[in-house]
Amino acid sequence: MGAYTFTNESTVPVAPSRLFKALVIDFNHIVCKLMPDVESIENIEGDGGAGTIKKVTFVEGGPMKYLKHKIHVIDEQNLVTKYSLIEGDALANKADSVDYDVKFEASADGGCVGTTVTVYNTIGDYVVTEEEHNLHKARFDAIVTAVVTYLLTNPSAYA
């Protein structure tokens, strides 16, 4: 078993508190609303806070059927969330889990700098390459882009 860590940082023109509220607190609703390949997101265990397990179900015919995430931390005061991908097609018998540590901070221009530390906990001697990580990261980036676009066109949302 190995652990492969990647750190990514991105800047968006939305206040960190608004992005956190939309992307973390209201994840189930906003992602279903904005991502056409997501059929549903439900809390299958817990109330949305630490310990909650979320199941994301994708529309039929796509490359993935479902994912399950376990929430470890949602810190609204410090704009930090920690969660793990614990089950689903994305693990592809290559990893036991993928851990995510995400922090939202204000940028000098009033926007947000998001930092994500991703740790792949692999099975056996499997090695996660940067190219493979970038494919997974692209999915997360698409969600963030959709949410940021929504927030920019709806300035009172999540204010």
Sequence and secondary structure as in RCSB ss.txt:
>XXXX:A:sequence
MGAYTFTNESTVPVAPSRLFKALVIDFNHIVCKLMPDVESIENIEGDGGAGTIKKVTFVEGGPMKYLKHKIHVID
EQNLVTKYSLIEGDALANKADSVDYDVKFEASADGGCVGTTVTVYNTIGDYVVTEEEHNLHKARFDAIVTAVVTY
LLTNPSAYA
>XXXX:A:secstr
  EEEEEEEEEESS HHHHHIIIIITHHHHHHHH TTEEEEEEEESSSSTT EEEEEE TTSS  EEEEEEEEEE
TTTTEEEEEEEEEGGGTTTEEEEEEEEEEEE TTSSEEEEEEEEEEESTT    HHHHHHHHHHHHHHHHHHHHH
HHH TTTT 
